[in-house]
């Protein structure tokens, strides 16, 4: 079963390919999601990596938490479930597509 990891303290210049190359050393990468600002489209400095198995995820945490990438010490740990937050903007819900999340599958 796939396991999702939080990856923080990323440089704004870090690419999906760099993350994939790094995390592939610990096992098969199922998906990479880099979080961007919905208005500006700029990276927010964190993302998520989904590893194929629990064992690969634990290996990735052990290997890469604190490792330097683009002159930044990565934070790697198990992702927590997303907390639901009340809608902003006075309660109105926007249903348009926003560029806040870019995903790629490997």
N, C-alpha and C positions, 0 to 999 in steps of 0.2 A: 504494500500500500504506500502511495506517495506521501511524502512528508514535506510540509512547507516551512521554510526558514526565513527569518527576518535578517536582512543584511543592511546595517547602518553605517554611518560615517563615510559614505561614498563620496569621492570627488565628483564635482559636477561634470567633469570631463570623462568619467569612467563609462565605457561602452558595454553593451550587452555581450559583445564578443569577448571582451576581457574577463567578464564575470563567468561566462560559459567556459572559457579556457581554464580559469582557476578552479572552479567547482567540479569540472570534469575529472580532475585529479582524484577526487574522493568518490566518484561514481557517476551514474547516468543522471543527467539533468533533464527533467521533464519540461520545466517552464521557468522563464525568467520574466519578472514584472518590475519595471522601473517606474517609480512614482514621479509624476511631474505636476507642476502647478497648473490648475485647470484654466486660469486666465492667461498666463504668460507662456505656458508650455515648457518652462525651464525645469530642469531636474530639481528635486527636493533633497537629494542626497541619501536616499534610502530606497530599498526595494525588497523583493521577495524572490527566493529561489526554491523551486520545488524539486526535491530529489526523488528518485524512483522508490527507494526503500528507507525504512527507519534506520537501518544499519549505515547506509550511505549518508543519511542526514547527520547522524551522530559523528561519523568520521569527518564530515565537512565542518561541523562545529568545533571539533577537537583541533583540526588542522588550521582553520582560517580565522577563528575568533582571535583578534589581536594582531593578525598578520597585516603587513603593510601592502597597500595597493594604491598606486598613484600618490605616494607620500602621505597616506592616511592609514591609521590603524583601524581595521574593520571591526565592527561589532556583528557577530553572527550567533544567533540563538533560535530556538523554536519560536515560530510565529504564534501569537495568541489570536483567538477568534476576534474578528472585527466587532467593536462595540457599536450598537445602533445609537445614532444621535438624532435628536429632533431636527426636522427640516429647517433650514435657514431662510432668510429673506421673507420673514413674516409668515412662514408656514407654507408659502407657495412651493410647488414642486416643479422643477425644471425637468422636462423629459427629452430635451434635445441631446444629441451626442456631444460629449465634451472630450477634449484631448487630455484629460487628467491621468489616464493610465495607458501605457503602451505595453503590449504583451508580445512575446514571441515564444513559439514552441520549438523544441529541439528534438 
